[in-house]
Amino acid sequence: MSVEEKVIEHAGGGQLVYTLSKKGAAIKRYRGIAQRVVIPAEIAGSPVTAIEKKAFLSCKTVRFIHLPATIEEIGDWAFAHAEHLTSVIIPRRPISRGKELFLGCKRLREIVFDCSQREWEEYAPLGLYRMLAMGVTVLHDYVLFDPVDFGNDAWVRRWDEKLSALVALDDLDGFEELWTCGEEDYEGKDYDIKSYPVEKRKMKLRIVYFRLMHPYKIADETLETFRAYLRSHTKGTEAPEAWELLIEEHADDLEYYRVFADSGCINEDNFDGLLADMKDCSAELKAYLLRYKEEHFAAKDAFAAFELDW
């Protein structure tokens, strides 16, 4: 016997289609073009306990979704291919989930817990909400979609293991499948066998940079693994995307230069080239690079000046 579908108007525009059962109200789908969708905690006197399969599938306009504290279950592909979705708020409680909830949500930047201001101020600066989003969209590990164990030692260790595995993956991994299917993993470019690994490395490096800027509970060995990955792609190497990415996307962000420098990516052989590439950067960043040279190379140069050629 089919369950009757009903409709309510969504406060932000559009409609929510739902069904009622003994468990409560279940959202079947959203119809509309709102950018912000806030799911009510109660419909027709029943708590909203479920977001059903494909409820927001391919919703092109939705950028923000807020799920109430009453949610207990999220179905398969609930938010899949919501291409402009950037932020989701979920309750901090056990949630039964289906498959690939955020498949194709390439712009998802954070999954945030509906929590107190104190908890927000604790988690947000650590980068944990961003890590949670990356866990399901880039690392493709839904075990990390865990509101209960989120942020504990085992959770962070698993996240870092998944990133380490991604970094170690061959840069051509997935190319044959992409070429065969005639699809693209990255928007706005046509990829061939030369450009594909370049973009693959840049994708990895973006996450490595992020992790090094947010080193919450990172193990020393893992820290060195990620720093070594940056060094292997610094200027002067065969694939200098760590430097190219910095100049292309973060040219005026001092924190990125610090991560780059702390990882040992600046050396005497590439220094002049780095400085030349920074011709359009701010005087502050150029001064930072010159100070780095003075602090790390000047003493060695001064010692060399006293060497005698016997």
Summary of the structure (lengths in Angstrom):
residues: 310
radius of gyration: 23.9
end to end distance: 97.9
largest distance: 97.9
contacts: 911
relative contact order: 0.06
helix: 40%
strand: 15%
